[in-house]
């Protein structure tokens, strides 16, 4: 009889634990997420449009750009809603402002250097100290994320007060703004040392040089992958950090170069239950 009572007590405790787990899972069945993603974007150039009559070949552009191009630090803002599919799988829908691009750095001699057709030549002919021109090719998108995420630690490896997830998704995006931002280091132009100009393609013809604006790609999509470590700060609040990779399926711009802007970042944010 004593053994039967012990067995019934264990069953009752197990049922209570299961009920508690179900209540806990139910409370996180619908979740709102707000986050920011410090990121680094680069320029992957797949085609060139050299001004052959102006004295530039494709090989010259490729060599010059490969030595001068740098990553661009950006920031993305995200809102998301996730709904639990089962104990270890969520469907995610999100809205994001995504900033991508890359930086091209002109170093060294500035004598008679035309910074940009709309800006002209540096008026101070004295070369003194460090002098650089940073050309930041920037694109800003409004994106909608559709993703599936699954818990990694699962039932076999439960981390105390924390969980780990991976997420795969796609983000269709519309271009909101694209520009070329110029930043000078070591000297100041009449326009200042930080200003925005159009991105041109120069073509030499019999009558001179013709400038046409580069062509922005107005609709794009990103393939996304991330790994999230989530910490249970409070029964009604989780914090998380999530390394994220975003790969565009179309180029950002077609001009002197056709470039794509893949991105890697770390998403930092809060998760709040809506149940």
C-alpha positions as CSV (number, residue, x, y, z in Angstrom):
1,X,0.0,0.0,0.0
2,X,2.8,2.3,0.8
3,X,4.4,1.7,-2.6
4,X,1.1,2.4,-4.3
5,X,0.8,5.7,-2.5
6,X,4.4,6.7,-3.5
7,X,3.6,5.8,-7.1
8,X,0.4,7.9,-7.1
9,X,2.3,10.8,-5.6
10,X,4.9,10.6,-8.3
11,X,2.2,10.5,-11.0
12,X,0.5,13.5,-9.5
13,X,3.8,15.5,-9.3
14,X,4.5,14.6,-13.0
15,X,1.0,15.8,-14.0
16,X,1.5,19.1,-12.2
17,X,4.9,19.5,-13.8
18,X,3.4,18.8,-17.2
19,X,0.6,21.3,-16.6
20,X,3.1,24.0,-15.5
21,X,5.1,23.4,-18.6
22,X,2.0,23.6,-20.7
23,X,1.0,26.9,-19.1
24,X,4.5,28.2,-19.5
25,X,4.5,27.2,-23.2
26,X,1.1,28.7,-23.7
27,X,2.2,32.0,-22.3
28,X,4.9,32.2,-25.0
29,X,2.8,31.0,-27.8
30,X,2.5,34.5,-29.3
31,X,5.5,36.8,-28.9
32,X,6.3,40.4,-29.9
33,X,10.0,41.2,-30.6
34,X,11.7,44.5,-30.9
35,X,15.4,44.7,-31.8
36,X,18.3,46.5,-33.4
37,X,21.0,45.0,-35.5
38,X,24.5,46.6,-35.7
39,X,25.8,45.2,-39.0
40,X,28.6,45.3,-41.5
41,X,27.9,45.4,-45.3
42,X,30.3,44.8,-48.1
43,X,30.2,45.4,-51.9
44,X,30.3,42.3,-54.1
45,X,31.0,43.6,-57.6
46,X,29.9,41.4,-60.5
47,X,30.1,43.7,-63.5
48,X,31.9,46.9,-64.6
49,X,31.1,49.7,-67.0
50,X,34.4,51.3,-67.9
51,X,34.8,54.6,-69.8
52,X,37.1,53.2,-72.5
53,X,37.4,56.4,-74.5
54,X,38.2,58.2,-71.2
55,X,41.2,55.9,-70.7
56,X,39.7,53.4,-68.2
57,X,39.6,49.6,-68.8
58,X,37.7,47.0,-66.9
59,X,40.9,45.5,-65.5
60,X,41.9,49.0,-64.2
61,X,38.6,49.4,-62.5
62,X,38.7,46.0,-61.0
63,X,42.2,46.4,-59.6
64,X,41.5,49.9,-58.3
65,X,38.2,49.0,-56.6
66,X,39.5,45.8,-55.0
67,X,42.2,47.8,-53.2
68,X,39.9,50.7,-52.2
69,X,36.7,49.0,-51.1
70,X,35.9,48.5,-47.4
71,X,33.0,47.3,-45.3
72,X,30.4,49.8,-44.2
73,X,29.0,49.8,-40.7
74,X,25.2,50.1,-40.6
75,X,22.2,49.7,-38.3
76,X,18.9,47.8,-38.9
77,X,15.7,48.2,-36.9
78,X,13.3,45.3,-36.5
79,X,9.8,44.5,-35.2
80,X,8.5,40.9,-35.3
81,X,5.7,38.6,-34.3
82,X,6.2,34.9,-33.7
83,X,3.6,32.2,-33.3
84,X,4.3,28.8,-31.8
85,X,3.8,25.9,-34.3
86,X,4.7,23.3,-31.7
87,X,7.0,23.1,-28.6
88,X,10.2,23.7,-30.6
89,X,9.1,25.5,-33.8
90,X,7.9,29.1,-34.4
91,X,6.6,30.9,-37.5
92,X,7.9,34.5,-37.6
93,X,6.7,37.6,-39.5
94,X,8.6,40.8,-39.1
95,X,9.1,44.3,-40.5
96,X,12.5,45.9,-40.8
97,X,14.4,48.9,-41.9
98,X,17.5,47.5,-43.5
99,X,20.6,49.6,-44.4
100,X,23.2,48.1,-46.7
101,X,26.2,49.3,-48.8
102,X,30.0,49.6,-48.8
103,X,32.7,52.2,-48.6
104,X,35.3,53.1,-51.2
105,X,38.4,55.0,-49.9
106,X,40.5,57.4,-52.0
107,X,43.9,57.8,-50.3
108,X,47.0,59.8,-51.0
109,X,47.5,62.6,-53.5
110,X,44.6,65.1,-53.8
111,X,46.3,67.6,-56.2
112,X,43.8,68.3,-59.0
113,X,41.7,65.4,-57.9
114,X,38.1,65.7,-58.9
115,X,36.2,64.4,-55.9
116,X,32.9,64.3,-57.7
117,X,31.4,66.0,-60.8
118,X,29.0,68.0,-58.5
119,X,31.8,68.9,-56.1
120,X,34.9,69.7,-58.2
121,X,38.6,69.9,-57.3
122,X,39.9,70.3,-53.8
123,X,40.7,74.1,-53.7
124,X,43.7,73.8,-51.3
125,X,46.6,72.7,-53.4
126,X,48.9,72.0,-50.4
127,X,49.1,68.3,-49.4
128,X,49.5,68.1,-45.7
129,X,49.1,65.1,-43.4
130,X,46.5,62.4,-43.8
131,X,44.0,63.2,-46.5
132,X,41.3,60.7,-47.6
133,X,37.9,60.7,-49.3
134,X,35.4,58.1,-48.2
135,X,32.7,57.2,-50.7
136,X,29.8,55.5,-49.0
137,X,27.4,53.7,-51.3
138,X,24.2,53.4,-49.2
139,X,20.8,51.8,-49.7
140,X,17.9,51.7,-47.3
141,X,15.1,49.2,-47.6
142,X,11.7,48.5,-46.0
143,X,11.6,44.7,-45.6
144,X,9.0,42.0,-44.5
145,X,10.5,38.9,-43.0
146,X,8.9,35.4,-43.3
147,X,10.8,32.8,-41.4
148,X,10.8,29.5,-39.5
149,X,12.8,29.1,-36.3
150,X,13.5,25.9,-34.3
151,X,14.9,25.4,-30.9
152,X,18.3,23.8,-30.8
153,X,18.7,22.5,-27.2
154,X,15.3,20.8,-27.3
155,X,14.3,18.3,-24.7
156,X,17.6,16.5,-24.4
157,X,19.7,19.5,-23.4
158,X,17.8,22.1,-21.5
159,X,19.9,25.2,-20.6
160,X,19.1,26.8,-17.3
161,X,17.1,30.1,-17.9
162,X,18.1,30.2,-21.5
163,X,17.3,28.7,-24.9
164,X,19.0,28.5,-28.3
165,X,17.3,28.8,-31.7
166,X,18.2,28.9,-35.3
167,X,16.1,30.7,-38.0
168,X,15.9,30.6,-41.8
169,X,13.8,33.0,-43.8
170,X,13.3,35.3,-46.7
171,X,12.8,39.1,-46.7
172,X,11.2,40.8,-49.7
173,X,12.3,44.4,-49.6
174,X,11.5,47.7,-51.3
175,X,14.1,50.4,-51.8
176,X,13.3,53.6,-49.8
177,X,16.5,55.6,-50.5
178,X,19.8,55.2,-52.3
179,X,22.6,57.7,-52.4
180,X,26.3,58.3,-52.4
181,X,27.6,59.9,-49.2
182,X,31.0,61.5,-49.3
183,X,33.1,62.1,-46.2
184,X,36.5,63.8,-46.3
185,X,39.2,63.2,-43.7
186,X,42.1,65.7,-43.1
187,X,40.5,68.5,-45.1
188,X,37.2,70.2,-45.7
189,X,35.5,71.1,-49.0
190,X,33.4,74.3,-49.4
191,X,30.3,71.9,-49.0
192,X,31.7,70.7,-45.7
193,X,33.3,67.3,-44.9
194,X,30.1,65.2,-45.1
195,X,27.6,65.6,-47.9
196,X,25.4,63.6,-50.2
197,X,25.6,63.5,-54.1
198,X,24.1,61.5,-56.9
199,X,26.0,58.4,-58.3
200,X,27.0,59.1,-61.9
201,X,28.3,57.0,-64.8
202,X,30.7,59.0,-67.0
203,X,31.0,58.4,-70.7
204,X,33.4,60.2,-73.0
205,X,31.9,61.2,-76.3
206,X,33.1,63.5,-79.2
207,X,31.7,66.6,-77.5
208,X,33.0,65.9,-74.0
209,X,31.9,63.8,-71.0
210,X,28.3,62.8,-70.5
211,X,27.0,62.0,-67.0
212,X,24.1,59.7,-66.4
213,X,22.7,58.6,-63.1
214,X,23.3,55.0,-62.1
215,X,20.3,52.7,-62.0
216,X,18.9,51.6,-58.6
217,X,17.2,48.3,-58.2
218,X,13.9,49.2,-56.5
219,X,12.8,45.8,-55.4
220,X,15.0,43.1,-53.8
221,X,14.9,40.2,-51.4
222,X,17.3,38.9,-48.8
223,X,17.9,35.3,-47.7
224,X,18.4,35.3,-44.0
225,X,20.0,32.9,-41.5
226,X,20.5,33.5,-37.8
227,X,21.4,31.8,-34.5
228,X,19.7,33.2,-31.3
229,X,20.7,32.8,-27.7
230,X,17.7,33.8,-25.5
231,X,17.9,34.5,-21.8
232,X,14.8,34.4,-19.5
233,X,15.3,37.7,-17.7
234,X,11.8,37.7,-16.3
235,X,8.6,35.6,-16.8
236,X,7.3,38.3,-19.0
237,X,10.6,39.4,-20.7
238,X,13.4,37.7,-22.5
239,X,16.5,39.3,-23.9
240,X,18.5,37.9,-26.8
241,X,21.6,38.2,-29.0
242,X,21.5,36.7,-32.5
243,X,24.3,36.7,-35.2
244,X,22.6,37.1,-38.5
245,X,23.6,36.8,-42.2
246,X,21.6,38.5,-45.0
247,X,22.3,37.6,-48.7
248,X,20.6,39.7,-51.4
249,X,19.2,37.8,-54.4
250,X,19.5,40.9,-56.7
251,X,22.1,43.6,-57.0
252,X,21.6,47.0,-55.3
253,X,22.7,49.2,-58.2
254,X,23.9,49.1,-61.8
255,X,26.3,51.9,-62.7
256,X,30.1,52.1,-63.1
257,X,29.9,48.8,-61.2
258,X,27.0,46.4,-60.6
259,X,27.2,45.6,-56.9
260,X,25.5,43.4,-54.4
261,X,25.6,44.1,-50.6
262,X,25.7,41.0,-48.4
263,X,25.6,41.7,-44.7
264,X,26.5,40.2,-41.4
265,X,25.4,41.6,-38.0
266,X,24.4,40.8,-34.4
267,X,20.7,41.4,-33.6
268,X,20.1,42.5,-30.0
269,X,16.6,42.8,-28.6
270,X,13.7,42.0,-26.3
271,X,10.9,39.4,-26.6
272,X,7.6,40.0,-24.8
273,X,4.7,37.4,-24.6
274,X,1.3,38.6,-25.9
275,X,-0.7,35.8,-24.2
